[in-house]
Amino acid sequence: MREFKSPDGVVWRVEVTLPGASNAMVVFHHPDGGNTRKDRYNWYNVNGPEARNVTGRVDPKAVERALTDEQLARLFRRSMLISAADNPLNIPVTQFG
């Protein structure tokens, strides 16, 4: 796994997962490890010939190698919390009942 240091000094572990035909999910794992509620994610869109093959899948390892530090910083800035219950506005995302 790769590492990314956020502007506040936290070192996140970066994992590329859920490959699709033209994208993959980039997960930023918080270093405290025991609490996944702090993990964040964003989608990375692949721009290449493999993106035109709807039955193919991008290679997560290749995406991880291809991501530059600038791209990781942009993905992190626009990332979302994985846990919907932790949204900053406390807006209910799902309704139970």
MDTraj code that builds the backbone (N, CA, C; nanometers):
import mdtraj as md
import numpy as np

residues = "MET ARG GLU PHE LYS SER PRO ASP GLY VAL VAL TRP ARG VAL GLU VAL THR LEU PRO GLY ALA SER ASN ALA MET VAL VAL PHE HIS HIS PRO ASP GLY GLY ASN THR ARG LYS ASP ARG TYR ASN TRP TYR ASN VAL ASN GLY PRO GLU ALA ARG ASN VAL THR GLY ARG VAL ASP PRO LYS ALA VAL GLU ARG ALA LEU THR ASP GLU GLN LEU ALA ARG LEU PHE ARG ARG SER MET LEU ILE SER ALA ALA ASP ASN PRO LEU ASN ILE PRO VAL THR GLN PHE GLY".split()
xyz = np.array([
    [0.0824, -0.1179, 0.0000],
    [0.0000, 0.0000, 0.0000],
    [0.0872, 0.1248, 0.0000],
    [0.0341, 0.2251, -0.0610],
    [0.1029, 0.3525, -0.0704],
    [0.0622, 0.4425, 0.0466],
    [0.1395, 0.5463, 0.0729],
    [0.1059, 0.6396, 0.1791],
    [0.0876, 0.7792, 0.1231],
    [0.0016, 0.8564, 0.1916],
    [-0.0226, 0.9949, 0.1548],
    [-0.0263, 1.0773, 0.2821],
    [0.0462, 1.1889, 0.2820],
    [0.0481, 1.2766, 0.3987],
    [-0.0418, 1.3963, 0.3711],
    [-0.1471, 1.4102, 0.4511],
    [-0.2419, 1.5201, 0.4336],
    [-0.1813, 1.6504, 0.4873],
    [-0.2395, 1.7645, 0.4506],
    [-0.1852, 1.8932, 0.4956],
    [-0.1762, 1.9085, 0.6476],
    [-0.2601, 1.8368, 0.7230],
    [-0.2544, 1.8463, 0.8695],
    [-0.1519, 1.7504, 0.9307],
    [-0.0744, 1.6809, 0.8457],
    [0.0338, 1.5947, 0.8928],
    [-0.0027, 1.4495, 0.9155],
    [-0.1288, 1.4130, 0.8942],
    [-0.1717, 1.2741, 0.9127],
    [-0.1244, 1.1914, 0.7933],
    [-0.0652, 1.0759, 0.8203],
    [-0.0189, 0.9868, 0.7141],
    [-0.1259, 0.8794, 0.6914],
    [-0.1877, 0.8825, 0.5754],
    [-0.2953, 0.7904, 0.5389],
    [-0.2390, 0.6781, 0.4539],
    [-0.2934, 0.5564, 0.4700],
    [-0.2595, 0.4456, 0.3811],
    [-0.3567, 0.4512, 0.2644],
    [-0.3071, 0.4402, 0.1428],
    [-0.3885, 0.4518, 0.0224],
    [-0.4055, 0.3137, -0.0400],
    [-0.5301, 0.2788, -0.0684],
    [-0.5619, 0.1513, -0.1325],
    [-0.6497, 0.1773, -0.2537],
    [-0.6169, 0.1144, -0.3656],
    [-0.7004, 0.1227, -0.4854],
    [-0.7800, -0.0065, -0.4937],
    [-0.9120, 0.0063, -0.4992],
    [-0.9996, -0.1104, -0.4947],
    [-1.1199, -0.0897, -0.5854],
    [-1.2053, -0.1885, -0.5945],
    [-1.3278, -0.1865, -0.6757],
    [-1.3043, -0.1373, -0.8186],
    [-1.2158, -0.2059, -0.8919],
    [-1.1883, -0.1607, -1.0282],
    [-1.3090, -0.1803, -1.1189],
    [-1.3315, -0.0834, -1.2031],
    [-1.4371, -0.0914, -1.3036],
    [-1.3746, -0.0844, -1.4416],
    [-1.4566, -0.0663, -1.5415],
    [-1.4057, -0.0564, -1.6779],
    [-1.3293, 0.0738, -1.6987],
    [-1.3722, 0.1807, -1.6309],
    [-1.3071, 0.3098, -1.6525],
    [-1.2756, 0.3840, -1.5229],
    [-1.2894, 0.3175, -1.4085],
    [-1.2598, 0.3862, -1.2832],
    [-1.2205, 0.2859, -1.1748],
    [-1.1757, 0.3400, -1.0636],
    [-1.1425, 0.2591, -0.9457],
    [-1.1615, 0.3462, -0.8229],
    [-1.1937, 0.2819, -0.7112],
    [-1.2108, 0.3560, -0.5867],
    [-1.0755, 0.3676, -0.5175],
    [-1.0447, 0.4904, -0.4749],
    [-0.9234, 0.5152, -0.3983],
    [-0.9663, 0.5379, -0.2540],
    [-0.9208, 0.4504, -0.1645],
    [-0.9581, 0.4570, -0.0233],
    [-0.8387, 0.5090, 0.0553],
    [-0.8660, 0.6094, 0.1400],
    [-0.7656, 0.6643, 0.2302],
    [-0.7961, 0.6103, 0.3695],
    [-0.7107, 0.5194, 0.4182],
    [-0.7299, 0.4565, 0.5494],
    [-0.6635, 0.5418, 0.6571],
    [-0.7425, 0.5800, 0.7583],
    [-0.6902, 0.6606, 0.8693],
    [-0.5909, 0.5774, 0.9496],
    [-0.4848, 0.6399, 1.0011],
    [-0.3809, 0.5621, 1.0707],
    [-0.4231, 0.5007, 1.2034],
    [-0.5336, 0.5441, 1.2640],
    [-0.5690, 0.4835, 1.3928],
    [-0.6169, 0.3395, 1.3764],
    [-0.6478, 0.3001, 1.2539],
    [-0.6734, 0.1604, 1.2211],
    [-0.7934, 0.0957, 1.2854],
    [-0.8223, 0.1240, 1.4090],
    [-0.9328, 0.0587, 1.4762],
    [-1.0682, 0.1207, 1.4455],
    [-1.0680, 0.2341, 1.3783],
    [-1.1925, 0.3050, 1.3546],
    [-1.2044, 0.3398, 1.2067],
    [-1.2824, 0.2639, 1.1332],
    [-1.2967, 0.2882, 0.9900],
    [-1.3868, 0.4073, 0.9616],
    [-1.4506, 0.4643, 1.0629],
    [-1.5385, 0.5798, 1.0419],
    [-1.4616, 0.7029, 0.9965],
    [-1.3298, 0.7020, 1.0118],
    [-1.2486, 0.8154, 0.9673],
    [-1.1923, 0.7938, 0.8264],
    [-1.2092, 0.6743, 0.7719],
    [-1.1595, 0.6456, 0.6371],
    [-1.2359, 0.7293, 0.5353],
    [-1.1686, 0.7614, 0.4259],
    [-1.2267, 0.8451, 0.3215],
    [-1.2108, 0.7747, 0.1866],
    [-1.2903, 0.8163, 0.0876],
    [-1.2779, 0.7572, -0.0454],
    [-1.3098, 0.8598, -0.1532],
    [-1.2641, 0.8290, -0.2734],
    [-1.2963, 0.9057, -0.3925],
    [-1.2793, 0.8127, -0.5124],
    [-1.3398, 0.8501, -0.6228],
    [-1.3290, 0.7701, -0.7445],
    [-1.2240, 0.8306, -0.8366],
    [-1.1383, 0.7452, -0.8904],
    [-1.0384, 0.7865, -0.9882],
    [-1.0846, 0.7378, -1.1246],
    [-1.0986, 0.8307, -1.2177],
    [-1.1415, 0.7955, -1.3528],
    [-1.0196, 0.7735, -1.4414],
    [-1.0162, 0.6604, -1.5077],
    [-0.9058, 0.6245, -1.5958],
    [-0.9331, 0.6817, -1.7332],
    [-0.8321, 0.7448, -1.7898],
    [-0.8466, 0.8034, -1.9223],
    [-0.7466, 0.7335, -2.0152],
    [-0.7915, 0.6281, -2.0792],
    [-0.7027, 0.5522, -2.1664],
    [-0.7808, 0.4527, -2.2481],
    [-0.7125, 0.3740, -2.3299],
    [-0.7823, 0.2793, -2.4171],
    [-0.8600, 0.1729, -2.3397],
    [-0.8122, 0.1353, -2.2221],
    [-0.8831, 0.0335, -2.1441],
    [-1.0192, 0.0836, -2.0963],
    [-1.0368, 0.2142, -2.0898],
    [-1.1638, 0.2714, -2.0442],
    [-1.2754, 0.2513, -2.1475],
    [-1.2391, 0.2196, -2.2704],
    [-1.3402, 0.1985, -2.3750],
    [-1.3889, 0.0537, -2.3832],
    [-1.3285, -0.0329, -2.3042],
    [-1.3677, -0.1733, -2.3023],
    [-1.4603, -0.1965, -2.1841],
    [-1.5906, -0.2036, -2.2100],
    [-1.6875, -0.2132, -2.1006],
    [-1.6819, -0.3473, -2.0276],
    [-1.6222, -0.4480, -2.0872],
    [-1.6124, -0.5775, -2.0197],
    [-1.4801, -0.5929, -1.9452],
    [-1.3884, -0.4985, -1.9645],
    [-1.2589, -0.5067, -1.8986],
    [-1.2612, -0.4425, -1.7612],
    [-1.1529, -0.4580, -1.6900],
    [-1.1361, -0.3977, -1.5590],
    [-0.9964, -0.3367, -1.5528],
    [-0.9870, -0.2188, -1.4936],
    [-0.8550, -0.1591, -1.4769],
    [-0.7796, -0.2367, -1.3683],
    [-0.6496, -0.2331, -1.3761],
    [-0.5652, -0.3024, -1.2788],
    [-0.5398, -0.2096, -1.1604],
    [-0.5882, -0.2446, -1.0406],
    [-0.5692, -0.1568, -0.9248],
    [-0.4227, -0.1244, -0.8955],
    [-0.3339, -0.2222, -0.9131],
    [-0.1908, -0.1986, -0.8879],
    [-0.1336, -0.0982, -0.9879],
    [-0.1784, -0.1085, -1.1137],
    [-0.1317, -0.0144, -1.2151],
    [-0.1832, 0.1265, -1.1862],
    [-0.3074, 0.1367, -1.1407],
    [-0.3628, 0.2674, -1.1049],
    [-0.2839, 0.3265, -0.9884],
    [-0.2547, 0.2439, -0.8882],
    [-0.1787, 0.2910, -0.7716],
    [-0.0412, 0.3428, -0.8131],
    [0.0249, 0.2707, -0.9036],
    [0.1572, 0.3139, -0.9513],
    [0.1477, 0.4418, -1.0343],
    [0.0382, 0.4577, -1.1091],
    [0.0240, 0.5717, -1.1997],
    [-0.0150, 0.7010, -1.1285],
    [-0.0740, 0.6908, -1.0093],
    [-0.1176, 0.8107, -0.9371],
    [0.0018, 0.8939, -0.8912],
    [0.0013, 1.0208, -0.9287],
    [0.1070, 1.1111, -0.8835],
    [0.0686, 1.1678, -0.7466],
    [0.1642, 1.2297, -0.6807],
    [0.1358, 1.2930, -0.5521],
    [0.0315, 1.4035, -0.5672],
    [0.0375, 1.4776, -0.6773],
    [-0.0609, 1.5837, -0.7029],
    [-0.2010, 1.5259, -0.7218],
    [-0.2112, 1.4155, -0.7951],
    [-0.3415, 1.3518, -0.8146],
    [-0.3975, 1.2995, -0.6827],
    [-0.3103, 1.2400, -0.5998],
    [-0.3553, 1.1915, -0.4683],
    [-0.4038, 1.3079, -0.3823],
    [-0.3334, 1.4196, -0.3854],
    [-0.3746, 1.5359, -0.3071],
    [-0.5109, 1.5867, -0.3539],
    [-0.5336, 1.5894, -0.4831],
    [-0.6627, 1.6334, -0.5378],
    [-0.7740, 1.5362, -0.4986],
    [-0.7466, 1.4066, -0.5110],
    [-0.8459, 1.3068, -0.4711],
    [-0.8783, 1.3183, -0.3224],
    [-0.7767, 1.3427, -0.2402],
    [-0.8005, 1.3533, -0.0967],
    [-0.8834, 1.4773, -0.0639],
    [-0.8504, 1.5906, -0.1277],
    [-0.9256, 1.7137, -0.1018],
    [-1.0740, 1.6985, -0.1325],
    [-1.1048, 1.6177, -0.2326],
    [-1.2440, 1.6000, -0.2742],
    [-1.3045, 1.4691, -0.2218],
    [-1.2354, 1.4046, -0.1307],
    [-1.2822, 1.2744, -0.0815],
    [-1.3982, 1.2907, 0.0164],
    [-1.4682, 1.1792, 0.0374],
    [-1.5838, 1.1760, 0.1256],
    [-1.5613, 1.0720, 0.2341],
    [-1.6251, 1.0922, 0.3480],
    [-1.6192, 0.9919, 0.4537],
    [-1.6903, 0.8655, 0.4075],
    [-1.6349, 0.7510, 0.4404],
    [-1.6987, 0.6247, 0.4038],
    [-1.8253, 0.6045, 0.4848],
    [-1.8228, 0.6433, 0.6105],
    [-1.9386, 0.6265, 0.6971],
    [-2.0360, 0.7414, 0.6745],
    [-2.1537, 0.7100, 0.6212],
    [-2.2535, 0.8131, 0.5929],
    [-2.3041, 0.8804, 0.7194],
    [-2.3000, 0.8131, 0.8326],
    [-2.3498, 0.8706, 0.9579],
    [-2.2614, 0.9842, 1.0070],
    [-2.1418, 0.9965, 0.9532],
    [-2.0493, 1.0995, 0.9984],
    [-2.0482, 1.2235, 0.9100],
    [-2.1586, 1.2495, 0.8395],
    [-2.1561, 1.3660, 0.7525],
    [-2.1521, 1.4929, 0.8378],
    [-2.0781, 1.5944, 0.7948],
    [-2.0542, 1.7120, 0.8788],
    [-2.1796, 1.7951, 0.9073],
    [-2.2833, 1.7839, 0.8283],
    [-2.4042, 1.8619, 0.8497],
    [-2.5092, 1.7875, 0.9311],
    [-2.4776, 1.6646, 0.9702],
    [-2.5699, 1.5793, 1.0470],
    [-2.7041, 1.5612, 0.9770],
    [-2.7009, 1.5534, 0.8471],
    [-2.8225, 1.5302, 0.7693],
    [-2.8439, 1.3799, 0.7590],
    [-2.9622, 1.3290, 0.7925],
    [-2.9849, 1.1844, 0.7801],
    [-2.9748, 1.1409, 0.6335],
    [-2.8899, 1.0428, 0.6086],
    [-2.8702, 0.9952, 0.4735],
    [-2.9696, 0.8842, 0.4422],
    [-3.0009, 0.8041, 0.5403],
    [-3.0968, 0.6962, 0.5208],
    [-3.2052, 0.7055, 0.6256],
    [-3.3208, 0.6571, 0.5922],
    [-3.4328, 0.6570, 0.6854],
    [-3.4614, 0.5148, 0.7263],
    [-3.4718, 0.4887, 0.8536],
    [-3.5026, 0.3566, 0.9043],
    [-3.6463, 0.3574, 0.9558],
    [-3.7204, 0.2549, 0.9243],
    [-3.8525, 0.2444, 0.9821],
    [-3.9560, 0.2503, 0.8822],
])
top = md.Topology()
chain = top.add_chain()
for i, resn in enumerate(residues, 1):
    res = top.add_residue(resn, chain, resSeq=i)
    for name in ("N", "CA", "C"):
        top.add_atom(name, md.element.get_by_symbol(name[0]), res)
traj = md.Trajectory(xyz[None], top)
